[in-house]
Amino acid sequence: MASPRWGVAATVKAPPEQVLAFTAHHLDLGANRVWLHFDDPEDQTADIMSDRNRVTVVRCDDAYWKGLSGHRPPTHQVRQMRNITRICRRAQMDWIAHLDVDEFLLTARPIPDILADLPPDQLVLRAEPYEALYNPDLPDDIFTARHFRRGLGSPDPDRAAQLFGRFGALLPKGMLSHTVGKCFFRTRVEGMVANIHGARIGGERVFGGQFHPDLSLLHFHAEDPTRWLANLRFRLSKGAYQFLPDMQAHLLAADDQEIAAFYDAVQLATPRTLTTLQDMGLLRTADLGLRAKIGRIFPNLT
């Protein structure tokens, strides 16, 4: 039997080098195709990515949205859901992973082998998230991190306090962003609507099982303090931080000094932090070599 064919789909609005890094990494990993939905149809990065081998550029302009749903959905979350559902229904692939541009799959063995082992009635495969930590001494690699933090699994105030000190109560699961991970979706499943973290059929949630032990998601959510600060207000008002109300309230009321103290306590890869994570079994290390991958996958990039 032929190996399962798989791809990656994303809705992107990011600088060119980030889109290149995301695409090169997953093509290097073996993706048969990467779909890039440009939320801004005039984004010049779409020109850079057009006509690349195994890459499909989708400009989400008014004509695209009119044909897909009659109008452009007002929130980015719904736009993401519509884009991935469309790809899952049409793509000539067996599985599609739905990721953000700052999320990178990491595997212990080839992805087609993982997918081939799944039972035929499994429709969703989940990858466990690991959040990237900040180390100012590392050389720039676009998304620059070598150490990644796993979540606590369930709320654990004692271990959260060990990790984050006085900020532990704000992060009871040990993560800044999502703890449920991201998914591969089996394609062309009748009635299935894919979304950001799962899927539904007829309004009922599709069970995705436990995180697969050979599949991880490295999430560069806040490994760069400048990017994190630039995105903070949006995340507090419309993004993931709405779902951490204690942290949201604290950061909305905090001054610049307090926000900096919070970031250092939560994100800085100090020796003490790394040792604590290692002792708890929550630390992962990886060097993705993203600039080298761009050079390898797109050697004629100008």
N, C-alpha and C positions, 0 to 999 in steps of 0.2 A: 504494500500500500504506500502511496506517495506521502511524503512528509507534509504535515499541515503548513499551509502558507499563511503568513501573518504580516500585519502592518501596524502602523501607528498613525493616529489622527489627533490633531491639536488645533485649537483656535488660538491664534497668536496675535500679539501686539507688543513687540519687543524690538530692541536694537538688532541690526543685522547679524552681528557676531554671535548673539545669543541664539538666534534662529539657526544659524549655521552650525553652532555647537550641538544643539539639540538634534538636528537632522543628521549630521555626520555621525554622532554617537550611535543612533539607532540603526542607521544603515550599516555601520561597522559591526553592529551586533547581529546583523543578518536580516533585518526587516526587508520584506519583499517590496514594500512601498511605504512612503511617508506622505500623508495628506496634511497640507498646511492651509488652514482656513484663515485668511487675513481679515480680521475684524474691521480694519480700516482698508477699504478697497484701493485707496490711493497710496498705500504704504509702498515705498520704493524697494523695500526688502523683497516684495513679491517679484519685482523685476529681476533681482539677483537670483532668486530661487527658481524662476521659470526655466523650463527646458533642461532641467537637471535629471540625470538618470535615476529612476525609481522615486521621483518626487512629483507630486501633483499639487499645483498651486490653485487655490480656490479664492477668488476675490469676492468677498461678501458684500456686494453692492446692492442697490435697490432692486435691480432685476433678479438677482439671486434670491433675495428674500421674498419677493413677490411670487416667484415660481415655487418656492419651498413652503411658505406659510402665509402668504398674502401680505405680510408686512414684517419689518424688522422688529424682533422682540426687544423690549426696553431694557432688560437686564442681561448682563454678560453670561450669567449662569444659564438662562434659558437659551441664549444663542448657542452656547456650547452644547447643550443637550440636543438641540435641533440638528446641529452639524454632525455630531457623532451618530445619532440615530439614522440620519440619511446615509452616511457611509456604511454603517452596518447592514443596511437593507440593500445596498447596491454593489458593494465591493466584491470583486472576484477573488476573495481571500477567505480563509477559513476562520480566522480570528483577527480582531482589531483591538489594540490597546488604546485607551483614551487618556491622554496625558496633557499636562501643561508644559510650557516651554522650559520651565525650571525643574522639571522632573525627568530623571534618567533611570531606566531599567538597568538592573545588575543581576546576573544570573550565575548559578553554580554549574549549569550545563546548558547545552543549546536549547533555545526556546522551542523549536519544533519537537524536540524529544519530550519536553515538559507537556506540550499540548497533545502530543500523540498518546500520552499515558492517561489522559482524562477520559472518564466514561462518557458515552455518547449523549447522555441526558444532562451533562453538566454544561450550563450555558454561560457561566461567568467564572472567571479565575481572578483571584485577588492577590495583589502584591503589597507586602508590608512596607510602610513608609519609614525612612530614616532621615532625620533632619540634619542638614549640614551645619557645622560649627565654624566660627570665624577664627582664623589664624592670620594676623597681619604680617607675619614673617614669610608666608608662602609666595612664590612667584606667581604672577597673574596667569590664569588659565581660563579666563572668561567667567566660568562658574568655578570659583577657586575654593576648594576645601579638600581635606584628606580624612577628616574625622566626622562621623555621623552618629547621631543619637537616636536610639530606638525609644518608643514610648513605654510607659509603665504597664500598659494593658488595661488596667482599670484604675480608678482613683486611689491614690496611695499617699496621703498627706505626709507621712513620715519620710518616705523616700523622696518625695518632691521637695521637702525641706532640706534634706541632705544635698540634693542637687542644686537648688536655687536659693537657699537661705531664706531671707524674709519674703521673697517673691514666690515661694513654693505653693502657698495657698492659691495663687492666681493660676497655677498650671497643675492641677491635680493629677492629670494623666501624663505629665512630663513632656508635653509637646506644645509648640506654639501654634502649629497649623493642624491639619486634619490627622486623625489617628486611624481612620478606617481604610486608608490606602487608596489605590486606583485599580482599575480592572481591565482585563481582556474580555471581550464579548464575542461569543460565537455569532457568526454572521448569518443573515437571511433566515432568522428565526421569526416565524409568523407572529405578528402582534407585539413583538418585544420593543419596548422603548428604552433606549440606553440613556444614562445621564452621567453626572460627574463622578459619582461613587458607587453606582450600581445600576440596576435595571428593573423594569416592571413589565408584566404582561397582564392586560385587563385590569390594571390598577393594583395588582398584587405584586409584592416584592419578589424578585427572583433570588433565591438563595445562592450565595456565592461561595459558601464553605469557609473554611479557615484560610489564613494566609498560606500560600504555598511555600514550603521550606526552601525551595531552590530559587525563589524569585523575590527580589527586593526592589524598592523604589527609593532612590536617593533624591531627596527633595531639597533643593537649594533655595529654600524659602526665605532665609534671613542670614545667609552666610556673609553678606556684604552690608556693612552698617549704613553706607550711603544710600544704597538701593532700598534698604529696609525703611529708613526714615522717609524717603521719597514716597513710598507706598503706604506709610502708616495710617494716614488720615482716611484713605480710601478703605483700607482693611477694617478700620474701626467703625466706619459708617455703613459700608456696603459689602464688605468681604468677610473672610473667615473669622475675624475677631468678634463679630456679632454673637457668635456661638460660645464665646467665653466671657460671659457678662461681668464677672468680677474683674478679670483682666482688662476688659474694655473700659469699665468705669474708672479703674485706676489710671490707665494711660490717658484717657480723655481729660482727667483732672491733673495730670502730672506736668511739671515744668521740664525744661530741657535737661536739667541736671538729673532729675529723677528718671527720665526716659533713658538717658545714657547709662545710669546705674542699673536699670532693669536689663538693658541690652547686654551689658558686660556680664551680669550675673547669669543670664540665660544662654548667651550665645558664644562667649569667649572660650576658646579651647585652651584653658590654662592647664598646667600639669595636674593640679588638684582635681579639676573637673574631669579630665581624661581618666585619672586613676579611679575616681569615684564611679564613673560610667563603666570602666573595665570591671571593677569589683562587683557591680550590679549585673553584669552581663548585658549591658545596653550599648556598648561601643562597637562601631564598625569602622574599618579604615579602607580606603580605596583611593587610587589615583587614576582619574579618568583620562588624563592626557588629551584634553579636548582640542587644543590648538594643533597637536600632531594629527589627530583624527581628521580635522578639517583639511589639512594638507594632503592627507592620504586619500580621502574620499573625493575632494574637490581640487585636484592638483592644478587645474587650469583656471582657478578662480581669479578674476581680475577686479 
